[in-house]
Amino acid sequence: METSYPSNSIAICQLKKAVEVRFGYVPATPADFGELSISISKMTGERLSPDTLSRIWGYKKGYSSVRQSTVRVLEQYAKANEESDFILSNAIHADECQKGDRVRIAWLPDRVCVLSYLGNYRWRVEEAINGKLQVGNTFSCRTMVQNHPLIVDHLHTEYANYEGYAISNNGLTLVAKI
């Protein structure tokens, strides 16, 4: 099964901006999406239909996610054939963290947490906005990757302990060291 990304995620919005810069303007009409489709095909050798592009840009409704294969073509176009890991580059690996490092994560619709690294793959919630996670909760996690679900182990809260817990089934919209 092919991975897909929420079409309103920060990463997809950033990718669209990069495509717009390469294209020269923001596509807004059926003719624009036709021109963008031709431009993508000429530069990458790959074809994305004007219909697909119009849905990604919100001209046509009913498109809540973007396939990984589509993302890769848009990345290739935006980066003008450079090597690219645009979507998958935002990852935090606990092995690369020091005790006290802080990470901000976010997910839809409006959840935000700041985490502090405790060592040994353990994290503590330092700030929490609009979610079930609360300040002081701790959990284990080796890797946090933007646009992927965050599954943690050994979540300890004030009221319960969970062996496994999904913080965001739809994928994190932000993963960044602060």
Backbone as ProteinMPNN parsed JSONL, in Angstrom:
{"seq_chain_A": "METSYPSNSIAICQLKKAVEVRFGYVPATPADFGELSISISKMTGERLSPDTLSRIWGYKKGYSSVRQSTVRVLEQYAKANEESDFILSNAIHADECQKGDRVRIAWLPDRVCVLSYLGNYRWRVEEAINGKLQVGNTFSCRTMVQNHPLIVDHLHTEYANYEGYAISNNGLTLVAKI", "coords_chain_A": {"N_chain_A": [[0.842, -1.186, 0.0], [0.61, 2.163, -0.884], [2.166, 4.98, 0.601], [0.589, 7.935, 1.82], [0.175, 11.5, 2.153], [-1.235, 13.984, 4.29], [-3.092, 16.428, 2.601], [-3.228, 19.004, 3.516], [-1.072, 19.355, 5.133], [1.846, 20.811, 6.669], [4.228, 20.182, 5.329], [3.363, 19.474, 2.721], [2.231, 21.888, 1.955], [4.568, 23.457, 1.917], [5.938, 22.139, -0.114], [4.238, 22.663, -2.303], [4.621, 25.43, -2.486], [7.32, 25.475, -3.256], [7.114, 24.259, -5.768], [5.548, 26.195, -7.036], [7.369, 28.314, -7.12], [9.313, 27.243, -8.889], [7.672, 26.94, -11.142], [6.873, 29.527, -11.608], [4.623, 30.983, -10.994], [1.519, 31.013, -9.081], [-0.609, 28.396, -9.721], [-3.968, 28.718, -10.813], [-6.15, 28.347, -12.442], [-7.961, 26.165, -14.74], [-6.454, 26.134, -17.136], [-3.943, 26.934, -16.182], [-3.25, 24.704, -14.606], [-3.078, 22.799, -16.576], [-0.858, 23.787, -18.007], [1.073, 23.586, -15.983], [1.137, 20.82, -15.666], [2.211, 20.04, -18.146], [4.71, 21.325, -17.978], [5.853, 19.966, -15.787], [5.987, 17.389, -16.863], [7.786, 17.79, -19.01], [10.124, 18.489, -17.627], [10.61, 16.402, -15.813], [9.973, 14.001, -17.0], [7.897, 12.562, -16.093], [4.338, 12.111, -15.666], [1.796, 14.097, -14.376], [-1.581, 14.52, -13.983], [-3.615, 17.327, -15.049], [-5.966, 17.403, -13.565], [-5.325, 16.052, -11.15], [-3.376, 17.832, -10.171], [-4.955, 20.157, -9.864], [-6.598, 19.389, -7.785], [-4.764, 19.017, -5.684], [-3.917, 21.65, -5.291], [-6.266, 22.694, -4.38], [-8.183, 23.731, -6.069], [-10.096, 22.062, -7.136], [-12.333, 20.26, -5.13], [-12.252, 17.614, -2.605], [-9.924, 16.142, -2.152], [-8.024, 14.765, 0.043], [-5.577, 13.76, 0.616], [-2.187, 13.186, -0.525], [-0.548, 11.135, -2.744], [2.482, 9.271, -2.213], [3.993, 8.757, -4.514], [3.187, 10.838, -6.184], [4.081, 12.995, -4.694], [6.843, 12.586, -4.884], [7.3, 13.093, -7.618], [6.566, 15.802, -7.742], [8.487, 16.815, -5.978], [10.823, 16.262, -7.432], [10.424, 17.926, -9.629], [10.292, 20.457, -8.349], [12.84, 20.641, -7.293], [14.4, 20.634, -9.497], [15.594, 18.293, -10.652], [17.529, 17.71, -8.732], [18.95, 15.725, -6.075], [16.577, 14.661, -3.702], [14.957, 14.711, -0.584], [12.683, 15.906, 0.385], [10.134, 15.637, 1.746], [10.6, 13.559, 3.578], [12.688, 14.376, 5.141], [12.461, 15.61, 7.633], [13.069, 14.435, 10.511], [13.526, 13.127, 13.769], [15.902, 11.46, 15.557], [16.308, 9.546, 18.36], [18.771, 8.456, 19.027], [20.523, 10.382, 18.175], [20.228, 12.463, 19.868], [20.822, 14.534, 22.756], [20.644, 14.435, 26.351], [18.175, 16.58, 27.585], [17.76, 17.924, 25.181], [15.343, 19.575, 23.158], [12.232, 19.118, 21.481], [9.793, 20.077, 19.148], [6.592, 18.976, 18.322], [3.78, 18.562, 16.139], [0.338, 18.027, 15.219], [-2.647, 17.355, 13.364], [-5.967, 18.328, 14.511], [-5.047, 20.749, 15.664], [-2.967, 20.29, 17.456], [-0.161, 20.557, 19.616], [3.015, 19.851, 20.956], [5.768, 20.215, 23.175], [8.668, 18.502, 23.694], [11.008, 17.01, 25.938], [14.149, 15.492, 25.886], [15.04, 12.667, 27.727], [16.973, 10.767, 27.719], [18.066, 7.4, 26.922], [16.03, 6.74, 25.057], [13.733, 7.908, 26.113], [11.15, 10.326, 26.616], [9.81, 13.437, 27.827], [6.823, 15.277, 28.231], [6.825, 18.675, 27.969], [5.409, 20.947, 27.271], [2.005, 21.261, 26.312], [-0.602, 21.5, 24.014], [-3.977, 21.513, 23.327], [-4.386, 18.688, 23.219], [-4.528, 15.168, 24.222], [-2.244, 14.433, 25.542], [-0.395, 15.458, 28.38], [1.418, 17.897, 30.331], [4.264, 16.578, 31.819], [3.748, 13.908, 31.234], [5.331, 10.881, 30.173], [7.176, 8.961, 27.734], [8.44, 6.322, 25.58], [10.383, 6.488, 22.639], [12.016, 5.967, 19.597], [12.272, 7.213, 17.093], [10.96, 10.061, 15.436], [9.034, 11.055, 12.805], [8.211, 13.402, 10.399], [5.047, 13.612, 8.792], [4.399, 11.007, 9.207], [2.751, 8.548, 11.224], [2.982, 8.785, 14.817], [4.017, 6.457, 16.91], [4.223, 5.378, 20.153], [5.902, 3.856, 22.985], [5.293, 2.624, 26.275], [3.808, 4.78, 27.546], [3.325, 6.976, 30.106], [0.976, 8.408, 32.128], [-0.764, 10.696, 34.327], [-3.019, 9.321, 35.091], [-3.081, 6.797, 33.883], [-1.289, 4.015, 32.388], [0.174, 3.087, 29.33], [1.108, 0.545, 27.143], [1.541, 0.636, 24.366], [0.919, 3.335, 22.153], [-0.776, 5.456, 19.923], [-0.026, 8.562, 18.869], [-0.581, 10.215, 16.734], [-2.424, 9.179, 14.186], [-2.689, 10.07, 11.579], [-0.354, 11.267, 10.907], [2.454, 13.306, 11.776], [2.531, 16.822, 11.59], [4.568, 18.5, 12.061], [7.922, 18.256, 13.022], [10.541, 19.155, 14.873], [13.701, 20.175, 16.119], [14.263, 22.351, 18.857]], "CA_chain_A": [[0.0, 0.0, 0.0], [1.435, 3.355, -1.026], [2.017, 6.001, 1.633], [0.057, 9.22, 1.384], [0.395, 12.584, 3.085], [-2.383, 14.891, 4.345], [-2.878, 17.503, 1.628], [-3.127, 20.297, 4.185], [0.067, 19.334, 6.046], [2.853, 21.853, 6.463], [5.19, 19.729, 4.32], [2.745, 19.57, 1.391], [2.139, 23.324, 1.656], [5.91, 23.897, 1.553], [6.238, 21.564, -1.427], [3.481, 23.435, -3.292], [5.315, 26.716, -2.658], [8.535, 25.221, -4.041], [6.664, 24.025, -7.146], [5.12, 27.49, -7.558], [8.582, 29.075, -7.425], [9.876, 26.66, -10.113], [6.73, 27.18, -12.23], [6.876, 30.958, -11.871], [3.434, 31.614, -10.428], [0.573, 30.108, -8.425], [-1.656, 27.968, -10.649], [-5.284, 29.043, -10.258], [-7.211, 28.088, -13.412], [-7.726, 24.91, -15.452], [-5.35, 26.316, -18.089], [-2.699, 26.939, -15.405], [-2.927, 23.338, -14.207], [-2.64, 22.146, -17.809], [0.51, 24.245, -18.262], [1.934, 23.0, -14.955], [1.265, 19.402, -16.006], [3.16, 19.968, -19.273], [6.02, 21.723, -17.471], [6.345, 18.854, -14.97], [6.311, 16.296, -17.778], [9.005, 18.144, -19.751], [11.296, 18.559, -16.762], [10.856, 15.163, -15.055], [9.647, 12.802, -17.761], [6.745, 11.944, -15.415], [3.1, 12.823, -15.954], [0.748, 14.323, -13.382], [-2.696, 15.096, -14.731], [-4.107, 18.624, -14.579], [-6.996, 17.149, -12.55], [-4.615, 15.77, -9.899], [-2.765, 19.084, -9.719], [-5.995, 21.091, -9.413], [-7.064, 18.929, -6.472], [-3.712, 19.29, -4.698], [-3.935, 23.09, -5.03], [-7.549, 23.077, -3.805], [-9.11, 24.273, -7.067], [-11.173, 21.072, -7.074], [-12.459, 19.727, -3.767], [-12.322, 16.17, -2.473], [-8.591, 15.549, -2.193], [-7.54, 14.952, 1.407], [-4.219, 13.258, 0.763], [-1.36, 13.184, -1.731], [0.235, 9.905, -2.801], [3.932, 9.42, -2.161], [4.521, 8.815, -5.884], [2.918, 12.192, -6.665], [5.001, 13.863, -3.956], [8.191, 12.412, -5.444], [7.36, 13.804, -8.901], [6.567, 17.235, -7.432], [9.809, 17.108, -5.413], [11.795, 16.255, -8.529], [10.177, 19.147, -10.393], [10.645, 21.626, -7.537], [14.282, 20.663, -7.071], [15.049, 20.635, -10.815], [16.378, 17.065, -10.802], [18.497, 17.496, -7.658], [18.605, 14.686, -5.112], [15.634, 15.288, -2.79], [14.193, 14.017, 0.441], [11.917, 17.036, 0.89], [9.105, 15.258, 2.706], [11.058, 12.642, 4.608], [13.896, 14.865, 5.791], [12.208, 16.078, 8.984], [13.005, 13.309, 11.444], [14.343, 13.209, 14.971], [16.312, 10.135, 16.013], [16.758, 9.637, 19.749], [20.203, 8.132, 19.067], [21.286, 11.582, 17.851], [19.859, 13.5, 20.832], [21.474, 14.619, 24.066], [19.696, 14.733, 27.431], [17.794, 17.988, 27.641], [17.332, 18.43, 23.871], [13.888, 19.798, 23.091], [11.637, 18.894, 20.165], [8.386, 20.477, 19.004], [5.825, 18.176, 17.374], [2.407, 19.039, 15.956], [-0.503, 17.189, 14.38], [-3.97, 17.931, 13.128], [-6.208, 19.592, 13.824], [-4.315, 21.889, 16.224], [-2.22, 19.771, 18.61], [1.255, 20.898, 19.658], [3.721, 19.469, 22.183], [7.208, 20.366, 23.272], [9.186, 17.339, 24.406], [12.387, 17.075, 26.404], [14.759, 14.167, 25.828], [15.524, 12.231, 29.031], [17.981, 9.736, 27.524], [17.578, 6.025, 26.822], [14.824, 6.764, 24.22], [12.6, 8.414, 26.896], [10.779, 11.729, 26.4], [8.821, 14.008, 28.746], [6.053, 16.383, 27.678], [7.098, 19.926, 28.685], [4.291, 21.833, 26.935], [0.972, 20.533, 25.562], [-1.715, 22.345, 23.6], [-5.145, 20.93, 22.648], [-4.337, 17.241, 23.029], [-4.676, 14.326, 25.399], [-0.98, 14.45, 26.268], [-0.319, 16.528, 29.364], [2.736, 18.185, 30.868], [4.717, 15.56, 32.763], [3.642, 12.569, 30.653], [6.58, 10.375, 29.611], [7.034, 7.819, 26.839], [9.634, 5.895, 24.85], [10.271, 6.587, 21.186], [13.342, 6.06, 18.976], [12.279, 8.089, 15.923], [9.764, 10.835, 15.11], [9.179, 11.439, 11.406], [7.122, 14.225, 9.88], [4.136, 12.978, 7.831], [4.185, 9.611, 9.583], [2.168, 8.42, 12.571], [3.917, 8.649, 15.93], [3.632, 5.363, 17.792], [5.157, 5.386, 21.278], [5.807, 2.771, 23.959], [5.403, 2.941, 27.706], [3.283, 6.107, 27.863], [2.909, 7.095, 31.505], [0.228, 9.625, 32.407], [-1.183, 10.799, 35.726], [-4.142, 8.43, 35.36], [-2.97, 5.462, 33.291], [-0.074, 3.654, 31.667], [-0.132, 2.389, 28.088], [2.286, -0.104, 26.557], [1.67, 1.213, 23.03], [-0.032, 4.425, 21.999], [-0.629, 6.229, 18.684], [-0.274, 9.979, 19.133], [-1.201, 10.784, 15.54], [-2.574, 8.176, 13.131], [-2.603, 10.707, 10.265], [0.994, 11.771, 10.676], [2.846, 14.571, 12.395], [2.68, 17.925, 10.63], [5.802, 19.21, 12.396], [8.92, 17.615, 13.888], [11.687, 20.062, 14.791], [14.461, 20.507, 17.333], [14.173, 23.787, 19.21]], "C_chain_A": [[0.888, 1.25, 0.0], [1.125, 4.354, 0.089], [1.392, 7.242, 1.019], [0.24, 10.227, 2.509], [-0.841, 13.466, 3.11], [-2.132, 16.105, 3.449], [-2.779, 18.878, 2.278], [-1.977, 20.338, 5.192], [1.051, 20.444, 5.694], [3.815, 21.45, 5.345], [4.617, 19.84, 2.909], [2.596, 21.042, 1.002], [3.498, 23.879, 1.236], [6.296, 23.377, 0.164], [5.502, 22.33, -2.526], [4.151, 24.788, -3.543], [6.578, 26.545, -3.504], [8.192, 24.978, -5.506], [6.258, 25.354, -7.79], [6.325, 28.365, -7.94], [9.191, 28.566, -8.73], [9.002, 27.012, -11.311], [6.671, 28.665, -12.602], [5.662, 31.693, -11.36], [2.532, 30.544, -9.817], [-0.497, 29.695, -9.435], [-3.04, 28.171, -10.021], [-6.441, 28.767, -11.21], [-6.949, 26.734, -14.079], [-6.572, 25.006, -16.457], [-3.997, 26.311, -17.373], [-2.281, 25.52, -15.031], [-2.501, 22.499, -15.413], [-1.201, 22.509, -18.135], [1.492, 23.64, -17.253], [2.166, 21.52, -15.241], [2.286, 19.208, -17.131], [4.57, 20.296, -18.801], [6.65, 20.604, -16.636], [6.795, 17.705, -15.863], [7.614, 16.566, -18.537], [10.247, 18.062, -18.865], [11.64, 17.217, -16.115], [10.684, 13.896, -15.872], [8.485, 12.028, -17.154], [5.509, 12.773, -15.707], [2.209, 12.893, -14.723], [-0.382, 15.036, -14.11], [-3.068, 16.475, -14.181], [-5.162, 18.467, -13.488], [-6.356, 16.885, -11.183], [-4.024, 17.052, -9.331], [-3.812, 20.067, -9.191], [-6.57, 20.675, -8.065], [-6.03, 19.219, -5.389], [-3.731, 20.77, -4.319], [-5.29, 23.583, -4.533], [-8.525, 23.711, -4.771], [-10.333, 23.365, -7.17], [-11.17, 20.465, -5.687], [-12.424, 18.197, -3.788], [-10.987, 15.458, -2.512], [-7.966, 15.768, -0.83], [-6.122, 14.43, 1.621], [-3.525, 13.259, -0.597], [-0.505, 11.928, -1.681], [1.725, 10.199, -2.799], [4.518, 9.521, -3.571], [4.31, 10.202, -6.492], [3.865, 13.177, -5.996], [6.397, 13.788, -4.56], [8.335, 13.145, -6.784], [7.398, 15.313, -8.658], [7.903, 17.664, -6.832], [10.85, 17.234, -6.521], [11.651, 17.527, -9.352], [10.664, 20.379, -9.627], [12.153, 21.761, -7.375], [15.069, 20.602, -8.366], [16.061, 19.5, -10.935], [17.5, 16.897, -9.785], [18.035, 16.319, -6.817], [17.691, 15.321, -4.067], [15.021, 14.292, -1.823], [13.321, 15.047, 1.14], [10.947, 16.635, 1.989], [9.68, 14.455, 3.859], [12.249, 13.161, 5.403], [13.675, 15.296, 7.231], [11.985, 14.896, 9.911], [13.932, 13.589, 12.613], [14.627, 11.784, 15.408], [16.877, 10.273, 17.419], [18.248, 9.339, 19.875], [21.09, 9.358, 18.832], [21.01, 12.728, 18.818], [20.694, 13.404, 22.106], [20.398, 14.876, 25.116], [19.448, 16.235, 27.472], [17.43, 18.591, 26.298], [15.818, 18.54, 23.85], [13.417, 19.692, 21.638], [10.193, 19.373, 20.207], [7.756, 19.56, 17.962], [4.425, 18.763, 17.289], [1.672, 18.053, 15.072], [-1.887, 17.803, 14.329], [-4.957, 17.491, 14.196], [-5.37, 20.749, 14.369], [-3.523, 21.491, 17.469], [-0.747, 20.147, 18.49], [1.818, 20.424, 20.994], [5.191, 19.836, 22.053], [7.683, 19.243, 24.186], [10.631, 17.585, 24.812], [12.943, 15.655, 26.422], [15.396, 13.833, 27.177], [16.695, 11.256, 28.926], [17.325, 8.371, 27.443], [16.216, 5.93, 26.116], [13.575, 7.278, 24.945], [12.424, 9.912, 26.666], [9.774, 12.159, 27.455], [8.135, 15.179, 28.055], [6.281, 17.608, 28.567], [5.985, 20.952, 28.469], [3.301, 21.017, 26.116], [-0.2, 21.466, 25.279], [-2.739, 21.506, 22.853], [-5.106, 19.424, 22.434], [-4.549, 16.488, 24.321], [-3.38, 14.24, 26.197], [-0.951, 15.663, 27.195], [1.121, 16.717, 29.819], [3.074, 17.136, 31.922], [4.585, 14.137, 32.255], [5.005, 12.168, 30.096], [6.281, 9.189, 28.701], [8.374, 7.481, 26.219], [9.37, 6.01, 23.355], [11.669, 6.763, 20.612], [13.381, 7.095, 17.867], [10.929, 8.77, 15.761], [9.959, 11.371, 13.704], [7.957, 12.23, 10.964], [6.366, 13.459, 8.801], [3.935, 11.497, 8.086], [3.551, 9.57, 10.964], [3.27, 8.308, 13.619], [3.361, 7.594, 16.883], [4.674, 5.298, 18.897], [4.909, 4.172, 22.163], [5.858, 3.361, 25.363], [4.995, 4.384, 28.023], [2.765, 6.092, 29.29], [2.239, 8.452, 31.691], [-0.128, 9.64, 33.895], [-2.217, 9.727, 36.08], [-3.98, 7.008, 34.841], [-1.599, 5.275, 32.653], [-0.48, 2.836, 30.451], [1.155, 1.785, 27.535], [2.575, 0.443, 25.167], [0.594, 2.256, 22.839], [0.267, 5.167, 20.699], [-0.994, 7.677, 18.983], [-0.93, 10.636, 17.928], [-1.249, 9.731, 14.445], [-2.377, 8.779, 11.74], [-1.232, 11.27, 9.954], [1.24, 13.101, 11.346], [3.011, 15.625, 11.314], [3.954, 18.725, 10.885], [6.64, 18.327, 13.31], [10.174, 18.475, 13.779], [12.373, 20.212, 16.136], [14.328, 21.993, 17.582], [15.268, 24.131, 20.196]], "O_chain_A": [[1.811, 1.361, 0.807], [-0.031, 4.543, 0.467], [1.63, 7.563, -0.145], [0.436, 9.857, 3.667], [-1.451, 13.687, 2.064], [-1.078, 16.735, 3.533], [-2.295, 19.821, 1.653], [-1.908, 21.251, 6.014], [1.077, 20.944, 4.569], [4.176, 22.277, 4.508], [5.323, 20.26, 1.992], [2.813, 21.401, -0.156], [3.579, 24.681, 0.306], [6.904, 24.095, -0.629], [6.084, 22.616, -3.572], [4.237, 25.237, -4.686], [6.869, 27.374, -4.366], [8.907, 25.444, -6.393], [6.583, 25.61, -8.949], [6.299, 29.064, -8.953], [9.55, 29.368, -9.592], [9.518, 27.345, -12.377], [6.449, 29.016, -13.761], [5.672, 32.923, -11.299], [2.743, 29.345, -10.003], [-1.217, 30.548, -9.953], [-3.258, 27.843, -8.855], [-7.6, 28.933, -10.829], [-5.839, 26.209, -13.995], [-5.801, 24.059, -16.606], [-3.023, 25.757, -17.883], [-1.104, 25.17, -15.124], [-1.668, 21.601, -15.29], [-0.408, 21.64, -18.499], [2.596, 23.234, -17.615], [3.281, 21.024, -15.074], [3.126, 18.311, -17.064], [5.523, 19.618, -19.183], [7.843, 20.329, -16.765], [7.855, 17.118, -15.645], [8.446, 15.67, -18.686], [11.302, 17.613, -19.313], [12.813, 16.917, -15.891], [11.183, 12.836, -15.494], [8.127, 10.957, -17.645], [5.598, 13.974, -15.962], [1.905, 11.872, -14.105], [-0.157, 16.046, -14.778], [-2.865, 16.756, -13.0], [-5.248, 19.299, -12.585], [-6.798, 17.435, -10.174], [-4.16, 17.325, -8.138], [-3.582, 20.735, -8.183], [-6.987, 21.529, -7.284], [-6.392, 19.626, -4.285], [-3.575, 21.107, -3.145], [-5.45, 24.778, -4.288], [-9.584, 24.184, -4.358], [-11.464, 23.84, -7.277], [-10.107, 20.187, -5.132], [-12.547, 17.572, -4.841], [-10.925, 14.282, -2.872], [-7.431, 16.844, -0.564], [-5.535, 14.633, 2.684], [-4.158, 13.322, -1.651], [0.186, 11.681, -0.693], [2.177, 11.225, -3.308], [5.447, 10.297, -3.794], [5.164, 10.688, -7.234], [4.39, 14.083, -6.643], [7.059, 14.812, -4.728], [9.374, 13.749, -7.052], [8.175, 16.024, -9.296], [8.401, 18.748, -7.136], [11.646, 18.173, -6.55], [12.65, 18.14, -9.729], [11.357, 21.233, -10.179], [12.679, 22.873, -7.325], [16.297, 20.524, -8.333], [17.224, 19.717, -11.274], [18.348, 16.021, -9.957], [16.859, 15.957, -6.843], [17.989, 16.413, -3.583], [14.624, 13.189, -2.197], [13.234, 15.052, 2.368], [10.945, 17.242, 3.06], [9.284, 14.655, 5.007], [12.769, 12.448, 6.261], [14.639, 15.343, 7.995], [10.862, 14.418, 10.076], [14.984, 14.208, 12.459], [13.706, 10.992, 15.608], [17.819, 11.033, 17.641], [18.92, 9.906, 20.737], [22.254, 9.379, 19.232], [21.498, 13.84, 18.618], [21.196, 12.341, 22.471], [19.36, 15.465, 24.813], [20.374, 17.044, 27.404], [16.844, 19.673, 26.259], [15.106, 17.723, 24.436], [14.103, 20.115, 20.707], [9.464, 19.114, 21.165], [8.293, 19.38, 16.868], [3.939, 19.38, 18.236], [2.28, 17.334, 14.278], [-2.243, 18.655, 15.143], [-4.818, 16.397, 14.743], [-5.013, 21.65, 13.609], [-3.422, 22.265, 18.421], [-0.158, 20.069, 17.412], [1.179, 20.576, 22.035], [5.774, 19.776, 20.97], [7.176, 19.058, 25.293], [11.378, 18.278, 24.12], [12.293, 14.73, 26.909], [16.19, 14.611, 27.707], [17.34, 10.952, 29.93], [16.174, 8.2, 27.844], [15.356, 5.145, 26.517], [12.465, 7.101, 24.444], [13.392, 10.662, 26.539], [8.977, 11.348, 27.928], [8.782, 15.976, 27.376], [5.974, 17.588, 29.759], [5.66, 21.728, 29.368], [3.704, 20.176, 25.313], [-0.72, 22.13, 26.176], [-2.409, 20.861, 21.858], [-5.762, 18.934, 21.516], [-4.727, 17.085, 25.382], [-3.414, 14.001, 27.404], [-1.419, 16.746, 26.843], [1.942, 15.807, 29.706], [2.268, 16.846, 32.805], [5.239, 13.236, 32.781], [5.749, 13.016, 29.603], [5.274, 8.501, 28.866], [9.329, 8.253, 26.318], [8.289, 5.678, 22.868], [12.429, 7.61, 21.08], [14.386, 7.785, 17.697], [9.882, 8.143, 15.925], [10.939, 12.065, 13.434], [6.819, 11.79, 11.13], [6.966, 12.746, 7.996], [3.354, 10.802, 7.253], [3.787, 10.457, 11.784], [4.356, 7.8, 13.34], [2.364, 7.819, 17.568], [5.869, 5.178, 18.623], [3.852, 3.543, 22.102], [6.393, 4.446, 25.59], [5.734, 5.117, 28.68], [1.886, 5.305, 29.641], [2.84, 9.499, 31.449], [0.178, 8.696, 34.624], [-2.286, 9.278, 37.224], [-4.669, 6.102, 35.309], [-0.86, 6.23, 32.413], [-1.373, 1.992, 30.532], [2.181, 2.463, 27.473], [3.732, 0.687, 24.826], [-0.528, 2.083, 23.313], [1.423, 5.472, 20.406], [-2.141, 7.979, 19.312], [-1.759, 11.531, 18.093], [-0.223, 9.421, 13.839], [-1.946, 8.083, 10.82], [-0.985, 11.707, 8.83], [0.333, 13.926, 11.467], [3.566, 15.352, 10.25], [4.375, 19.523, 10.048], [6.126, 17.727, 14.254], [10.805, 18.524, 12.722], [11.716, 20.358, 17.166], [14.285, 22.795, 16.649], [15.376, 25.281, 20.623]]}, "name": "protein", "num_of_chains": 1, "seq": "METSYPSNSIAICQLKKAVEVRFGYVPATPADFGELSISISKMTGERLSPDTLSRIWGYKKGYSSVRQSTVRVLEQYAKANEESDFILSNAIHADECQKGDRVRIAWLPDRVCVLSYLGNYRWRVEEAINGKLQVGNTFSCRTMVQNHPLIVDHLHTEYANYEGYAISNNGLTLVAKI"}
